[in-house]
Amino acid sequence: MGMGMRMRARRGFWLALGLSAVLLAATSLGASASGIYPSATTGYDVSYPDCGAALPSGGAFGIVGATGGRAYTANSCFATELAWAAALPNPASAYMNLNYPVGSTASNGATGPDGTCTHRDKACVAYNYGYNAAAYAAGLVPSGTTISTWWLDIETSNSWSKNTALNLDVIDGAIYYWQTHNATVGIYSTAGMWKTITGSAQITGSSQQVVPDWVAGGSATAPSALCSASFSGGPVQLVQYASNGFDGDYGC
């Protein structure tokens, strides 16, 4: 059995399709489901489209996009926007865009924790690509700054394989990077996009490292309505909604 096959066998620890196990793990989190986002408080998330704009004030927390819309791209305003988020009452957090390895960045999946991949071993390439994409995002953090919570932005507007298992390999690689680098990692998406990209896979992580959800598409008047709308099986920590020209976020 080759190196890639051994590593992928181990990955079953991180990804599972058993909903009952997910629900037990999510229930065990109890009141800690809100993470660093106090329940019933609101904040904002910003990224490269907000470069140069007057950023919103009055939020309890801020989440900043490190990447520029795709994996292996940089938000040129990341440091400035992180400073804005750090000035808010609760710790700043970040998110990174993710996609399947296609185009000029696909070579980033050639080597990594799953070993050196052959061209035909698409699962190996996908896993390494996701892991290395997370490492790239981590490298964008300014020196002296610590971000303990990272979100994976999983959207159909980016490129994904028709093979949902390969898409899961990409996501799994990124999850593995953050969970082995002392960071909490969660998933940003919607139920519809998650179904298209992953086939509605349920992610368990481990009993100590359940992967939470950040649900897009909420209502500004009643964002809490989506606090029970988990798409990946983990607890919903955040609900995103439109707020005065920015993305507002509600802490569940």
WOPEVEN-V760704 format. One record per residue. N is the residue number from 1. RES is the residue in one small letter. PSI is psi in whole degrees, -180 to 180 (* if undefined). BURIAL is I if it has 24 or more other ideal C-beta (glycine too) atoms within 12 Angstrom, else O. Layout:
N/RES/PSI/BURIAL
N/RES/PSI/BURIAL
This chain:
1/m/129/O
2/g/169/O
3/m/-46/O
4/g/-41/I
5/m/-37/O
6/r/-45/O
7/m/-40/I
8/r/-29/I
9/a/-39/O
10/r/-28/O
11/r/-14/I
12/g/-21/O
13/f/-32/O
14/w/-34/I
15/l/136/I
16/a/159/I
17/l/8/O
18/g/104/O
19/l/-34/O
20/s/-40/O
21/a/-38/I
22/v/-46/I
23/l/-38/O
24/l/-43/O
25/a/-43/I
26/a/-40/I
27/t/-35/O
28/s/-18/O
29/l/-29/I
30/g/-129/O
31/a/-13/O
32/s/3/O
33/a/-26/I
34/s/-11/I
35/g/-131/I
36/i/5/I
37/y/101/I
38/p/138/I
39/s/137/I
40/a/12/O
41/t/164/I
42/t/151/I
43/g/-161/I
44/y/155/I
45/d/140/I
46/v/162/I
47/s/-156/I
48/y/-31/I
49/p/-17/O
50/d/6/I
51/c/129/O
52/g/-9/O
53/a/156/O
54/a/113/O
55/l/152/I
56/p/153/I
57/s/164/O
58/g/0/O
59/g/157/I
60/a/-21/I
61/f/160/I
62/g/142/I
63/i/131/I
64/v/133/I
65/g/123/I
66/a/-31/I
67/t/170/I
68/g/39/I
69/g/-21/I
70/r/162/I
71/a/147/I
72/y/28/I
73/t/158/I
74/a/140/I
75/n/113/I
76/s/-16/O
77/c/14/I
78/f/-49/I
79/a/-44/O
80/t/-43/I
81/e/-32/I
82/l/-38/I
83/a/-39/O
84/w/-47/I
85/a/-36/I
86/a/-23/I
87/a/-8/O
88/l/164/I
89/p/-31/O
90/n/161/I
91/p/143/I
92/a/147/I
93/s/175/I
94/a/164/I
95/y/160/I
96/m/141/I
97/n/148/I
98/l/152/I
99/n/172/I
100/y/149/I
101/p/94/I
102/v/161/I
103/g/-154/O
104/s/-20/O
105/t/-3/I
106/a/-29/I
107/s/-15/O
108/n/-10/I
109/g/3/I
110/a/-37/I
111/t/159/O
112/g/-158/I
113/p/-19/I
114/d/10/I
115/g/-166/I
116/t/123/O
117/c/144/I
118/t/162/O
119/h/-32/O
120/r/-15/O
121/d/78/I
122/k/-33/I
123/a/-40/I
124/c/-47/I
125/v/-44/I
126/a/-44/I
127/y/-48/I
128/n/-38/I
129/y/-47/I
130/g/-43/I
131/y/-49/I
132/n/-30/I
133/a/-39/I
134/a/-41/I
135/a/-38/I
136/y/-46/I
137/a/-40/I
138/a/-35/I
139/g/-12/O
140/l/-13/I
141/v/128/I
142/p/147/O
143/s/136/O
144/g/-3/O
145/t/136/O
146/t/128/O
147/i/119/I
148/s/-12/O
149/t/125/I
150/w/142/I
151/w/142/I
152/l/118/I
153/d/108/I
154/i/102/I
155/e/148/I
156/t/-12/O
157/s/-17/O
158/n/172/I
159/s/130/I
160/w/156/I
161/s/155/I
162/k/-16/O
163/n/104/O
164/t/-28/I
165/a/-38/I
166/l/-37/I
167/n/-40/I
168/l/-34/I
169/d/-42/I
170/v/-51/I
171/i/-42/I
172/d/-42/I
173/g/-42/I
174/a/-42/I
175/i/-45/I
176/y/-39/I
177/y/-54/I
178/w/-39/I
179/q/-19/I
180/t/7/O
181/h/36/O
182/n/39/O
183/a/147/I
184/t/135/I
185/v/140/I
186/g/177/I
187/i/130/I
188/y/124/I
189/s/-167/I
190/t/164/I
191/a/-40/I
192/g/-47/O
193/m/-41/I
194/w/-38/I
195/k/-45/O
196/t/-42/O
197/i/-38/I
198/t/-5/I
199/g/26/O
200/s/35/I
201/a/147/I
202/q/128/I
203/i/128/I
204/t/-31/I
205/g/-134/I
206/s/176/O
207/s/-23/O
208/q/-16/O
209/q/58/I
210/v/141/I
211/v/115/I
212/p/168/I
213/d/148/I
214/w/110/I
215/v/124/I
216/a/162/I
217/g/22/I
218/g/170/I
219/s/136/O
220/a/-27/O
221/t/-24/O
222/a/62/O
223/p/-29/I
224/s/-14/I
225/a/-24/O
226/l/7/I
227/c/-12/I
228/s/12/O
229/a/52/I
230/s/137/I
231/f/-25/I
232/s/-1/I
233/g/-16/I
234/g/173/I
235/p/146/I
236/v/119/I
237/q/-34/I
238/l/150/I
239/v/129/I
240/q/144/I
241/y/163/I
242/a/136/O
243/s/101/I
244/n/46/O
245/g/-1/O
246/f/173/I
247/d/115/I
248/g/156/I
249/d/138/I
250/y/128/I
251/g/120/I
252/c/*/I
